Amino acid sequence: MPRLIIAQAIARAVYCRKRMVIFDDVLSGLDSLTEELVFQRVIGPNGLLRKNGATVVLATHSSKGTSIVCIVAANISKSNGYLKLISYSS
């Protein structure tokens, strides 16, 4: 997905001030520095969406996020932070 389309999708989500925002892998088309900045300033715990009181669901292949939910066969199999989830598999 081109960077401009990603930026527009994220900007619309912030501008609309919805109570819940669902992103499907919006960070994947960004370089690592831009991904980190967007996550911290918009999506992360201190980002604009959280300051607006929005619940953010981020479906991604990245290890970003405050809570990760593993879904297997339409059921939640595990839910926790990244470091705790990877320690389960060790």
C-alpha contacts under 8 A as a table, 3 or more apart, distances in Angstrom:
res1	aa1	res2	aa2	distance
1	M	5	I	6.75
1	M	6	I	6.78
1	M	29	G	5.91
2	P	5	I	5.55
2	P	6	I	6.51
2	P	29	G	6.78
3	R	6	I	5.06
3	R	7	A	6.13
3	R	29	G	6.52
3	R	30	L	6.75
4	L	7	A	5.09
4	L	8	Q	6.14
5	I	8	Q	5.07
5	I	9	A	6.18
6	I	9	A	5.22
6	I	10	I	6.27
6	I	26	V	6.09
6	I	27	L	7.79
6	I	29	G	7.77
7	A	10	I	5.24
7	A	11	A	5.97
8	Q	11	A	5.02
8	Q	12	R	6.05
9	A	12	R	5.24
9	A	13	A	6.35
10	I	13	A	5.13
10	I	14	V	6.40
10	I	26	V	7.96
11	A	14	V	5.19
11	A	15	Y	6.02
12	R	15	Y	5.04
12	R	16	C	5.98
13	A	16	C	5.45
13	A	17	R	6.73
13	A	18	K	7.24
13	A	21	V	6.67
14	V	17	R	5.60
14	V	18	K	7.84
14	V	42	V	7.91
14	V	48	L	7.19
14	V	49	L	6.20
17	R	49	L	7.77
17	R	52	N	6.87
17	R	54	A	7.45
18	K	21	V	6.61
18	K	54	A	6.48
19	R	53	G	6.64
19	R	54	A	4.46
19	R	55	T	6.13
20	M	54	A	5.21
20	M	55	T	4.65
20	M	56	V	5.91
20	M	57	V	7.70
21	V	54	A	6.83
21	V	55	T	6.26
21	V	56	V	4.96
21	V	57	V	6.21
22	I	56	V	5.98
22	I	57	V	4.68
22	I	58	L	6.04
22	I	59	A	7.74
23	F	26	V	6.04
23	F	56	V	7.67
23	F	57	V	6.17
23	F	58	L	4.90
23	F	59	A	6.12
24	D	58	L	6.17
24	D	59	A	4.84
24	D	60	T	6.51
25	D	28	S	5.71
25	D	58	L	6.90
25	D	59	A	5.44
25	D	60	T	4.50
25	D	61	H	7.16
26	V	29	G	6.99
26	V	60	T	7.66
27	L	30	L	5.60
27	L	35	E	5.72
27	L	60	T	7.59
28	S	35	E	7.91
28	S	60	T	7.61
28	S	61	H	7.82
28	S	62	S	7.81
30	L	34	T	5.98
30	L	35	E	5.50
31	D	34	T	5.48
31	D	35	E	5.99
32	S	35	E	5.00
32	S	36	E	6.16
33	L	36	E	5.23
33	L	37	L	6.32
34	T	37	L	5.06
34	T	38	V	6.05
35	E	38	V	5.28
35	E	39	F	6.02
36	E	39	F	5.14
36	E	40	Q	6.07
37	L	40	Q	5.25
37	L	41	R	5.91
38	V	41	R	5.32
38	V	42	V	5.49
38	V	43	I	6.87
39	F	42	V	5.56
39	F	43	I	4.78
39	F	44	G	5.23
39	F	47	G	7.44
39	F	64	K	7.90
40	Q	43	I	6.17
40	Q	44	G	4.76
40	Q	45	P	7.39
40	Q	46	N	6.79
40	Q	47	G	5.72
41	R	44	G	6.62
41	R	46	N	6.88
41	R	47	G	4.34
41	R	48	L	6.24
42	V	46	N	7.81
42	V	47	G	4.15
42	V	48	L	4.72
42	V	49	L	5.80
42	V	50	R	7.86
43	I	46	N	7.82
43	I	47	G	5.20
43	I	48	L	6.87
43	I	49	L	5.98
43	I	50	R	7.05
43	I	56	V	7.02
44	G	47	G	4.94
44	G	50	R	7.24
44	G	65	G	7.03
44	G	66	T	7.73
45	P	50	R	6.15
45	P	66	T	7.44
46	N	50	R	6.28
46	N	51	K	6.69
47	G	50	R	5.51
47	G	51	K	6.27
48	L	51	K	5.03
48	L	52	N	6.18
49	L	52	N	5.06
49	L	53	G	6.46
49	L	54	A	5.35
49	L	55	T	7.64
49	L	56	V	7.44
50	R	53	G	4.94
50	R	54	A	5.29
50	R	55	T	6.92
50	R	56	V	7.73
51	K	54	A	7.50
58	L	65	G	7.66
60	T	63	S	7.88
63	S	82	Y	6.71
64	K	82	Y	7.97
65	G	68	I	6.67
65	G	81	G	7.72
65	G	82	Y	7.68
66	T	81	G	5.99
66	T	82	Y	7.69
67	S	79	S	6.91
67	S	80	N	5.31
67	S	81	G	4.68
67	S	82	Y	6.99
68	I	79	S	5.56
68	I	80	N	5.44
68	I	81	G	5.68
68	I	82	Y	6.35
69	V	76	I	6.72
69	V	77	S	7.68
69	V	78	K	5.90
69	V	79	S	4.32
69	V	80	N	6.69
70	C	76	I	5.79
70	C	77	S	5.59
70	C	78	K	5.12
70	C	79	S	6.14
71	I	74	A	5.98
71	I	75	N	5.38
71	I	76	I	4.49
71	I	77	S	5.66
71	I	78	K	7.37
72	V	75	N	5.39
72	V	76	I	6.35
72	V	77	S	6.11
76	I	79	S	7.31
78	K	85	L	7.66
79	S	85	L	7.58
80	N	84	K	6.40
80	N	85	L	6.10
81	G	84	K	5.51
81	G	85	L	6.21
82	Y	85	L	5.20
82	Y	86	I	6.29
83	L	86	I	5.36
83	L	87	S	6.26
84	K	87	S	5.09
84	K	88	Y	6.53
85	L	88	Y	5.29
85	L	89	S	7.12
86	I	89	S	5.44
86	I	90	S	6.84
87	S	90	S	5.25
